[in-house]
Amino acid sequence: MEINRIVVLAAIVLAVGVPLSHSSASAAEIGIAASNPGSIYHTTATAIAKMVSDKTSMQATVIPFASATIYLPAVGGGEYSFGITNEDELKLAYTGGSYFKGRTYDQLRAVALLYPLRVAFFVRKDSGINTVADLKGKRVTTGFNSQKTIPPMLDAILATAGLTQGDVKGVPVPNVVGAANAFMEGKADAFFFAIGSPKVREADAKVGGIRALDVPNTPENLTTLRKHFEPAYLRLEKPSKPNVGVVEPIHVMSYDAVLVASTKTPDDVVYNMAKALYENKKDMASIFPVMNLFSPDRMAKDLAPVKWHEGAIRLMKEKHVWPMQ
């Protein structure tokens, strides 16, 4: 039922139309770039777009792509007003690092921290795979050629069990939605995804129950995670209705999701977006429960060298939640 509601809302939002330029943003029509339906970014964008369209004079549209790796350049160039990414990928795009080498998108600007992205390997509950170490020799989704932020995360989690991607049987997929599909089709024993995503709920229903694998909360594991994926931290997750696949208290690798814009997104548009986010958490969470993790009092942190958008800074200073001098 929840998935159907989200799909219907996404269809409503998408029906508004697709703004492509600075001029459309100035006309109070804004585009939010996100990854494919079923992903945590797309469902987040749907919740934000519905709230913004209901609560402000702006009309928001969700534009789906295969991943943030693909749409961040378009957001940086001003083709879309906003996009959703994670803090690591934002820094790489801003500086032209790693898979953005030779392409620098330093017109990107941070707008708001959204929530901790909590990621894990998921397996069938009855598979006999109970730990990350048990993935050795198993079929695990890998590749993620259109979502290049993922492979370092796979390396990080596998390394906590002394494994590498060479120790598993890789099942190449383009992105996390493809990974979940491969798992549901019986082509993989484990898939990688964010906790709370609609696609994870779909996989749980399809196979009769799934389990997220624990990363024990030790200083050694935290050091290992950060060696491969610098912004990682370990977060305790407990069984709950939104946490599908969490069948017992576990720790999972986490990092922050960020709403971004660019220098071409007008200050007033960003200010109004930041204000709507600050004031309407309940509305967003009613559509997508993961937004319960959004904290209006923690909308920013130091993401250097990435800069914050002046429109967002103005709102946060007004609300006394701007943490930097």
Secondary structure, 3 states (H helix, E strand, C coil): CHHHHHHHHHHHHHCCCCCCCHHHHHCCEEEEEECCCCCHHHHHHHHHHHHHHHHCCCEEEEEECCCHHHHHHHHHCCCCCEEEEEHHHHHHHHHCCHHHCCCCCCCEEEEEEEEEEEEEEEEECCCCCCCHHHHCCCEEEEECCCCCCCHHHHHHHHHCCCCCHHHCEEEEECCHHHHHHHHHCCCCCEEEEECCCHHHHHHHHHHCCEEECCCCCCHHHHHHHHHHCCCCEEEEECCCCCCCCCCCCEEEEEEEEEEEEECCCCHHHHHHHHHHHHHCHHHHHHHCHHHHHCCCCCCCCCCCCCCECHHHHHHHHHCCCCCCC
